[in-house]
Amino acid sequence: MKICFFGTYDKNYTANKIVYQGLLENHVDMLEVNSEVKLTALIKKEDLSALSLLKRIFKKYRIFIQIAKNWDKLKSADAIYVAYPGHFDVLIAYPIAKILRKKLVFNPVISFYSGFADEQGILDKNSYFGKMVKFSESIIYKMVDLLLPDTPYQKEYFKKTFNIPSKKLKVFPIGADDKLYKYTHYKNTTKKVNVVYYGLYSPVHGVEHIIAAANILKNDRDI
């Protein structure tokens, strides 16, 4: 099997590195059509202005040069995998996939609509722009042959929020780089349970629930 890793994705982003390496280790021939644009945060209302978004989109223009240079690669691939961040890249990949009759796969990692509205709080869901973001994102997801949510909960979110059919959704769990994180068998020889939190403090990580759980268990001397 040949898969074309496609888009303006950041090659150093963990999810992209893990998926690419994992496919290689499963004997998939990997092709790349990439015009790398480094990830930058979208955390302020000004970041959602028309001018700011147009600047971000314009940075992606070099992908067309890479498409022209690597057209034969695209023709030889069995599927086109749009890597993260790739919501806008799907719009470019879709006509290519249709022309060349290739399957189009997208790993969104996050939902812009949910991230901007629920997490960052910079998007009003009831505003005209908020509704436009939701509609646009649903169109992007419906363009692909296979969408890869990373949890069962995200799968349900895509189904309910964007009306994506189940047959287009395949849960694709987040992994870890096993070259950095080696599995070691751990056997607890005591009754004590040690718990560590590894993550961020952004709303999507649900730290408030972890704290609430810790509060419930605070009198248990074995935890």
C-alpha positions as CSV (number, residue, x, y, z in Angstrom):
1,M,0.0,0.0,0.0
2,K,1.1,3.5,-0.8
3,I,-0.1,6.5,1.2
4,C,0.6,10.1,0.4
5,F,1.1,12.3,3.5
6,F,-0.4,15.6,2.2
7,G,-0.6,19.2,3.3
8,T,1.0,22.1,5.0
9,Y,1.4,20.1,8.2
10,D,4.1,20.7,10.8
11,K,6.5,17.7,10.5
12,N,7.6,18.0,14.1
13,Y,4.0,17.9,15.5
14,T,3.8,14.8,17.6
15,A,0.6,13.3,16.1
16,N,2.0,13.6,12.6
17,K,5.4,12.0,13.5
18,I,3.7,9.1,15.3
19,V,1.3,8.3,12.5
20,Y,4.0,8.6,9.8
21,Q,6.4,6.4,11.7
22,G,3.7,3.9,12.6
23,L,2.7,3.5,9.0
24,L,6.3,2.9,7.9
25,E,6.7,0.3,10.6
26,N,3.6,-1.4,9.3
27,H,5.2,-1.7,5.9
28,V,3.3,1.0,4.1
29,D,5.1,2.9,1.4
30,M,5.0,6.6,2.4
31,L,5.1,9.5,0.0
32,E,5.1,13.1,1.0
33,V,3.6,16.2,-0.6
34,N,4.3,18.9,2.0
35,S,4.8,22.6,2.2
36,E,5.4,23.0,5.9
37,V,3.8,25.9,7.8
38,K,4.8,26.0,11.5
39,L,1.9,25.8,14.0
40,T,0.9,29.1,15.6
41,A,-1.7,29.6,18.3
42,L,-5.3,30.8,17.7
43,I,-6.2,32.1,21.1
44,K,-7.4,35.7,20.8
45,K,-10.5,37.1,19.1
46,E,-8.3,39.1,16.8
47,D,-6.9,35.8,15.5
48,L,-10.3,35.1,14.0
49,S,-10.5,38.4,12.0
50,A,-10.9,38.1,8.3
51,L,-7.4,39.6,7.7
52,S,-5.7,37.2,10.1
53,L,-7.4,34.2,8.6
54,L,-6.6,35.3,5.1
55,K,-2.9,35.7,6.0
56,R,-2.9,32.1,7.4
57,I,-4.5,30.7,4.3
58,F,-2.1,32.6,2.0
59,K,0.8,31.0,3.7
60,K,-0.4,27.7,2.3
61,Y,0.0,28.7,-1.3
62,R,3.3,26.9,-1.7
63,I,1.5,23.6,-1.5
64,F,0.4,24.1,-5.1
65,I,4.1,24.2,-6.1
66,Q,4.6,20.9,-4.3
67,I,1.5,19.4,-6.0
68,A,2.9,20.3,-9.4
69,K,6.4,18.9,-8.6
70,N,5.0,15.6,-7.1
71,W,2.0,14.9,-9.3
72,D,3.4,11.4,-10.2
73,K,3.6,10.6,-6.5
74,L,0.0,11.5,-6.0
75,K,-1.0,9.4,-9.0
76,S,0.8,6.4,-7.6
77,A,-0.7,6.6,-4.1
78,D,-3.6,4.4,-2.9
79,A,-4.8,7.1,-0.5
80,I,-4.2,10.7,0.4
81,Y,-3.8,11.3,4.2
82,V,-4.3,15.0,5.2
83,A,-2.2,15.6,8.3
84,Y,-2.6,18.1,11.1
85,P,-3.4,21.0,10.9
86,G,-5.2,20.3,7.6
87,H,-8.8,21.6,7.7
88,F,-8.0,24.1,4.8
89,D,-5.8,21.5,3.1
90,V,-8.8,19.2,2.7
91,L,-10.2,21.8,0.4
92,I,-7.1,21.5,-1.8
93,A,-6.8,17.7,-1.5
94,Y,-10.5,17.0,-2.3
95,P,-10.4,17.8,-6.1
96,I,-7.1,16.0,-6.4
97,A,-8.6,12.9,-4.8
98,K,-11.6,13.1,-7.1
99,I,-9.6,13.6,-10.3
100,L,-7.1,10.8,-9.4
101,R,-9.8,8.6,-7.9
102,K,-8.0,8.2,-4.6
103,K,-9.4,7.7,-1.1
104,L,-9.2,10.8,1.1
105,V,-8.4,10.4,4.8
106,F,-8.3,13.2,7.4
107,N,-7.1,13.3,11.0
108,P,-8.5,16.6,12.3
109,V,-7.1,16.1,15.9
110,I,-9.3,19.0,17.0
111,S,-12.6,20.6,16.0
112,F,-12.1,24.3,15.2
113,Y,-15.7,25.0,16.2
114,S,-15.4,23.3,19.5
115,G,-11.9,24.7,20.2
116,F,-12.7,28.3,19.5
117,A,-16.1,28.3,21.2
118,D,-15.9,25.9,24.1
119,E,-12.2,25.9,24.9
120,Q,-10.8,29.2,23.9
121,G,-14.1,31.2,24.3
122,I,-13.3,33.4,21.4
123,L,-16.2,32.3,19.2
124,D,-19.9,33.0,19.8
125,K,-21.8,29.9,18.6
126,N,-25.0,31.9,18.1
127,S,-23.3,34.6,16.0
128,Y,-23.4,34.6,12.2
129,F,-19.7,33.9,12.1
130,G,-20.0,31.1,14.6
131,K,-22.7,29.4,12.5
132,M,-20.6,29.9,9.4
133,V,-17.6,28.2,11.1
134,K,-19.8,25.2,12.1
135,F,-21.2,24.9,8.6
136,S,-17.8,25.2,6.9
137,E,-16.3,22.6,9.2
138,S,-19.1,20.2,8.5
139,I,-18.5,20.6,4.7
140,I,-14.8,19.8,5.2
141,Y,-15.6,16.6,7.1
142,K,-18.1,15.5,4.5
143,M,-15.6,15.8,1.7
144,V,-13.4,13.0,3.1
145,D,-13.9,9.3,2.7
146,L,-12.6,8.6,6.2
147,L,-12.5,10.9,9.2
148,L,-10.3,9.9,12.2
149,P,-11.5,11.1,15.6
150,D,-9.1,10.2,18.5
151,T,-11.7,9.1,21.1
152,P,-15.2,7.5,21.0
153,Y,-16.5,10.8,22.6
154,Q,-15.0,12.8,19.7
155,K,-16.6,10.4,17.3
156,E,-20.0,11.0,18.9
157,Y,-19.4,14.8,18.8
158,F,-18.7,14.7,15.0
159,K,-21.8,12.6,14.5
160,K,-24.1,14.9,16.5
161,T,-22.6,18.3,15.8
162,F,-21.7,17.9,12.1
163,N,-24.0,15.1,11.1
164,I,-21.2,12.8,9.9
165,P,-22.4,9.2,9.2
166,S,-20.8,6.5,11.4
167,K,-19.5,4.7,8.3
168,K,-17.1,7.6,7.7
169,L,-15.7,7.7,11.2
170,K,-13.0,5.4,12.6
171,V,-11.6,6.0,16.1
172,F,-7.9,6.5,15.9
173,P,-6.4,6.7,19.4
174,I,-3.6,9.1,20.2
175,G,-0.3,7.3,20.5
176,A,3.1,7.9,22.0
177,D,6.6,7.8,20.4
178,D,7.9,4.4,21.6
179,K,11.4,5.6,20.7
180,L,11.1,8.1,23.6
181,Y,8.7,6.3,25.9
182,K,9.7,2.7,26.4
183,Y,7.2,0.3,27.8
184,T,8.3,-1.1,31.2
185,H,6.3,-3.7,33.1
186,Y,5.4,-2.2,36.5
187,K,4.3,-4.4,39.4
188,N,3.0,-2.6,42.4
189,T,4.3,-4.5,45.5
190,T,2.4,-2.3,48.0
191,K,-1.2,-1.3,48.6
192,K,-0.4,2.3,47.6
193,V,-1.6,3.6,44.3
194,N,0.5,6.5,42.8
195,V,-1.3,8.8,40.4
196,V,0.4,11.3,38.2
197,Y,-1.3,13.8,35.8
198,Y,0.6,14.4,32.6
199,G,-1.0,17.0,30.3
200,L,-1.9,20.6,29.8
201,Y,-4.2,23.0,31.7
202,S,-6.3,24.0,28.7
203,P,-10.1,23.3,29.2
204,V,-10.2,20.3,26.8
205,H,-7.9,18.4,29.2
206,G,-10.6,18.6,32.0
207,V,-8.2,19.3,34.8
208,E,-11.1,20.5,37.0
209,H,-12.5,16.9,36.9
210,I,-9.2,15.5,37.9
211,I,-9.1,17.9,40.9
212,A,-12.6,17.0,41.8
213,A,-11.8,13.3,41.7
214,A,-8.7,13.9,43.9
215,N,-10.9,15.8,46.4
216,I,-13.3,12.8,46.6
217,L,-10.4,10.5,47.3
218,K,-8.4,12.7,49.6
219,N,-9.2,10.7,52.7
220,D,-8.0,7.4,51.1
221,R,-4.5,6.9,52.5
222,D,-3.7,4.2,49.9
223,I,-4.0,6.7,47.0
